[in-house]
């Protein structure tokens, strides 16, 4: 498995994710993605867009609506399915 991580993801925010990839032997590299935050090269038409919490998700939908909508539309135009992963809470 080879995972591409979007270069706009903050290193501090994804430290645990990268550590888990390393622990499980998942190859990964950082480079800009067209949409979303994570892409598995085995299935490049399925993208994960990670949200830190409900506050970030709400901000994207309400305040950053145009940018968020445009990203969803770009994905749809290219046959890409986006999964929104919200990491809300400690568990």
VENGI-V265702 format. One line per field, one symbol per residue. phi: phi as a letter, one per 40 degrees, with the letter a starting at -180 (. if undefined). psi: psi as a letter, one per 40 degrees, with the letter a starting at -180 (. if undefined). burial: b if it has 9 or more other ideal C-beta (glycine too) atoms within 8 Angstrom, else e. Layout:
phi->???
psi->???
burial->???
This chain:
phi->.bbcbcccccdccbdcccccdcccgccaabacbcagbbbcccaccbbbbcbcaccccccccccbdccccccccdcccbgbcbbcbbccgcc
psi->hhhhhheehhdddedddddddddefhhiihihidiadhhhedgeehihhhhdaddddddddddfdddddddddddddefhhhhhhhfhid.
burial->ebbbbbeebeeeebeeebebbeeeebebeeeebebbbbbbbeeeebbbbbbebeebbebbeeebbeebeebbebbeeeebebeeebeeeee
